[in-house]
Amino acid sequence: MLHHIISMKDFSRDEIDIILKRAKGFEPIAKGKKSDMLSGKILATLFYEPSTRTRMSFETAMKRLGGDVIDLGSIESSSVAKGETLADTIRVIGNYADAIVLRHTREGAARMAAEHSRVPIINAGDGAGHHPTQTLLDLYTIMRESSLSNLKIAIVGDLKYGRTVHSLAYALSLYRADMTLVSPKQLQMPDVIKKDLKKQGASVSETVNIEGVIDDIDVLYITRIQKERFPDPSEYQKVAGSYRVTEELLKKARNNLIVMHPLPRVDEIDPAVDGTRYARYFEQAFYGVPVRMTLLAMAMEAL
C-alpha cells in the first residue's frame, strides 16, 4: 500500500515494477471503459504553479474511476493570498478529501506537507526538486514503446533546474540504464545527483553535443529550458534554443529510436517531427492517465 508519493528516491525497483504492471490494466478505463473503483472518494488538487497535463490527467484519472475532484483554484482567489501557510492549508483540505495532489514552487514543499497531512500527499512537482508521477509515466512509456532492459537514453536540455529529469535519472539508475546527459555547461545535472547515480551503479556520461550520441541511443528524452527557473534572465538568454530535434537530426538515428518530452515544448522539437515514427510525446501524455489511476487507487487503498 502506498501512502505519500514524494520522491522517486523513496521507491524500490520492485515497487516501480508493480505500478507499471498494474497501470497496463487501467488503460481500457483511461480510454473510457466505465469504472466505479473510487466512487465516493474525493481528490483535492492544489497547484501553486501552472499546469495542464499533470492537473488534467489527475482529474481525468479520478473521474474515470468514478471519484470526484475539488480544486484550490487560483492562488490569488484562495486564503493563500491572505497569508495562510501551506501547513494550515494542508491541515484544512485534509478534512475535505481522501488524497491531495500538490504542485508547489518551493523544493521540499511536498515532503513538508506530508508531515502535516492526515491523507496521502502526491507530489506533482516541487520547484526544481522532484516530479515522481511524471517519472512513473515516463518509465511506463519506455516500457510500452521501447524497453527498460539494456536501455541507452540521452537526457537533453535543462538538467540543472529540471525536476522531471532529476526524478527520471534516479529511477533509471535502478534499471542500470546507460545515461548520456546532454546540456549546456551552465545547465549540467547537479553534482550531488550525479554522485548518487554513480553510487547506484548507473552508467553516466556527459556531453554538450546531441549529434554525437543520436546514432547510439534507444530513447531521446528532451526537455524545455525553463525560463521561469532562472534567477537572472540574461543567463537564460545565453542558453535559450541550445537544442532542437529536427527531421534532419533524426536521419542519423536508429530505426527504433523514440523521442520523448514531458511537455510543454517551446522550440526544442520541430513540429515536423510529430508525424514521424520517432515521436512518442503525445502517447506519453496519455499514459499519464493509467499511471495516475494506479497511484490514486493505491493511495486510497482501492488496490
Secondary structure, 3 states (H helix, E strand, C coil): CCCCECCHHHCCHHHHHHHHHHHHHHHHHHCCCCCCCCCCCEEEEEECCCCCHHHHHHHHHHHHCCCEEEECCCHHHCHHHHCCCHHHHHHHHCCCCCEEEEEECCCCHHHHHHHCCCCCEEEEEECCCCCHHHHHHHHHHHHHHCCCCCCEEEEECCCCCCHHHHHHHHHHHHCCCEEEEECCHHHCCCHHHHHHHHHCCCEEEEECCCCCCHHHCCEEEECCCCHHHCCCHHHHHHHCCCCCECHHHHCCCCCCCEEECCCCCCCCECHHHHHCCCECHHHHHHHHHHHHHHHHHHHCCCC
